[in-house]
Amino acid sequence: MSVSFPQFKLGEFVKSFKYLGHMITATLADDLDTQREIRNMFTRTNILARRLAKWSTDVKIILFKAY
């Protein structure tokens, strides 16, 4: 019985890819992952600030002390 395999090509590289939620680059630097996390932090901070803008100072102080 003769078995033939399809041809495949090696040697195509990407500059970066996402693996298990982390950005991996060809240079093994984590700059892209760090920048992505900083953007996410600013987004979450802005959402929280927008929600807290309507609350009174007394409520904010109580929540801060409870934390």
Backbone as CSV, one residue per row, in Angstrom:
resi,resn,N_x,N_y,N_z,CA_x,CA_y,CA_z,C_x,C_y,C_z
1,MET,0.844,-1.172,0.000,0.000,0.000,0.000,0.893,1.240,0.000
2,SER,0.656,2.135,-0.899,1.447,3.357,-1.024,0.702,4.516,-0.370
3,VAL,1.418,5.245,0.464,0.825,6.403,1.144,1.562,7.650,0.686
4,SER,0.812,8.644,0.263,1.446,9.900,-0.140,0.980,11.026,0.790
5,PHE,1.887,11.904,1.104,1.592,13.021,1.989,1.554,14.313,1.179
6,PRO,0.653,15.204,1.539,0.619,16.487,0.820,1.878,17.295,1.119
7,GLN,2.282,18.096,0.158,3.457,18.924,0.359,3.105,20.070,1.297
8,PHE,4.060,20.472,2.123,3.870,21.621,2.995,5.136,22.451,2.987
9,LYS,4.986,23.680,3.364,6.079,24.636,3.271,6.409,25.179,4.657
10,LEU,7.664,25.187,5.008,8.124,25.782,6.259,8.853,27.083,5.947
11,GLY,8.958,27.931,6.928,9.736,29.139,6.742,8.921,30.415,6.726
12,GLU,7.610,30.331,6.934,6.807,31.542,7.019,6.740,31.963,8.483
13,PHE,7.141,33.181,8.745,7.215,33.662,10.118,6.285,34.851,10.310
14,VAL,5.816,35.014,11.530,5.031,36.187,11.905,5.825,36.986,12.921
15,LYS,5.539,38.280,13.015,6.261,39.127,13.959,5.764,38.906,15.390
16,SER,4.472,38.603,15.524,3.921,38.357,16.853,2.644,37.527,16.721
17,PHE,2.287,36.845,17.808,1.030,36.116,17.846,0.576,36.008,19.295
18,LYS,-0.709,35.752,19.458,-1.294,35.655,20.791,-1.392,34.183,21.171
19,TYR,-0.838,33.840,22.342,-0.860,32.459,22.823,-1.265,32.469,24.282
20,LEU,-2.378,31.820,24.591,-2.917,31.746,25.949,-3.081,33.125,26.568
21,GLY,-3.502,34.092,25.751,-3.776,35.435,26.247,-2.579,36.354,26.312
22,HIS,-1.413,35.904,25.933,-0.209,36.732,25.973,0.356,36.896,24.571
23,MET,0.861,38.093,24.304,1.476,38.365,23.010,2.920,37.877,23.036
24,ILE,3.273,37.074,22.046,4.632,36.559,21.928,5.213,37.116,20.636
25,THR,6.405,37.695,20.730,7.044,38.273,19.551,8.267,37.463,19.168
26,ALA,8.747,37.699,17.968,9.929,36.993,17.478,11.170,37.366,18.281
27,THR,11.180,38.568,18.869,12.344,39.023,19.645,12.227,38.668,21.126
28,LEU,11.133,38.017,21.501,10.858,37.619,22.887,10.703,38.811,23.824
29,ALA,10.364,39.977,23.277,10.104,41.164,24.096,8.633,41.155,24.508
30,ASP,8.339,41.733,25.642,6.958,41.765,26.110,6.344,43.157,25.982
31,ASP,6.892,43.993,25.118,6.397,45.359,24.948,4.949,45.391,24.460
32,LEU,4.609,44.570,23.486,3.244,44.553,22.965,2.248,44.126,24.029
33,ASP,2.599,43.124,24.813,1.718,42.641,25.867,1.552,43.703,26.946
34,THR,2.636,44.381,27.295,2.582,45.441,28.305,1.713,46.593,27.822
35,GLN,1.889,47.014,26.582,1.076,48.099,26.029,-0.403,47.727,25.992
36,ARG,-0.695,46.496,25.653,-2.088,46.036,25.614,-2.707,46.079,27.006
37,GLU,-1.962,45.637,28.011,-2.478,45.654,29.381,-2.648,47.076,29.904
38,ILE,-1.751,47.980,29.530,-1.895,49.381,29.950,-3.146,49.991,29.339
39,ARG,-3.396,49.723,28.042,-4.621,50.215,27.408,-5.858,49.664,28.111
40,ASN,-5.842,48.371,28.454,-6.977,47.774,29.169,-7.178,48.413,30.533
41,MET,-6.076,48.725,31.225,-6.179,49.356,32.541,-6.805,50.745,32.421
42,PHE,-6.381,51.543,31.431,-6.962,52.863,31.234,-8.440,52.761,30.899
43,THR,-8.811,51.782,30.100,-10.218,51.593,29.753,-11.045,51.287,30.992
44,ARG,-10.585,50.346,31.799,-11.320,49.991,33.028,-11.370,51.154,34.003
45,THR,-10.278,51.926,34.105,-10.246,53.080,35.003,-11.240,54.140,34.550
46,ASN,-11.318,54.403,33.248,-12.270,55.387,32.739,-13.709,54.949,32.961
47,ILE,-13.981,53.667,32.803,-15.334,53.163,33.060,-15.697,53.362,34.524
48,LEU,-14.770,53.032,35.419,-15.023,53.202,36.852,-15.204,54.674,37.209
49,ALA,-14.357,55.546,36.671,-14.466,56.976,36.960,-15.798,57.537,36.471
50,ARG,-16.265,57.069,35.313,-17.546,57.535,34.788,-18.695,57.100,35.698
51,ARG,-18.622,55.870,36.205,-19.693,55.391,37.093,-19.674,56.110,38.432
52,LEU,-18.484,56.412,38.949,-18.372,57.059,40.252,-18.656,58.554,40.204
53,ALA,-18.684,59.146,39.031,-18.875,60.593,38.910,-20.222,61.040,39.480
54,LYS,-21.225,60.192,39.414,-22.563,60.551,39.891,-22.719,60.362,41.401
55,TRP,-21.817,59.627,42.020,-21.952,59.316,43.435,-21.481,60.470,44.303
56,SER,-22.052,60.577,45.491,-21.646,61.640,46.412,-20.298,61.295,47.044
57,THR,-19.661,62.317,47.581,-18.359,62.130,48.230,-18.490,61.211,49.435
58,ASP,-19.578,61.329,50.177,-19.777,60.490,51.363,-19.824,58.996,50.990
59,VAL,-20.506,58.670,49.919,-20.593,57.278,49.472,-19.212,56.777,49.050
60,LYS,-18.465,57.612,48.342,-17.123,57.231,47.899,-16.208,56.982,49.098
61,ILE,-16.305,57.809,50.130,-15.475,57.640,51.321,-15.823,56.341,52.034
62,ILE,-17.109,56.052,52.150,-17.540,54.808,52.813,-17.022,53.605,52.054
63,LEU,-17.134,53.614,50.730,-16.627,52.499,49.928,-15.110,52.376,50.022
64,PHE,-14.414,53.502,50.045,-12.958,53.484,50.150,-12.524,52.892,51.487
65,LYS,-13.194,53.282,52.573,-12.861,52.743,53.903,-13.207,51.263,54.007
66,ALA,-14.262,50.837,53.334,-14.665,49.436,53.382,-13.650,48.558,52.633
67,TYR,-13.017,49.117,51.627,-12.060,48.351,50.856,-10.775,48.234,51.623
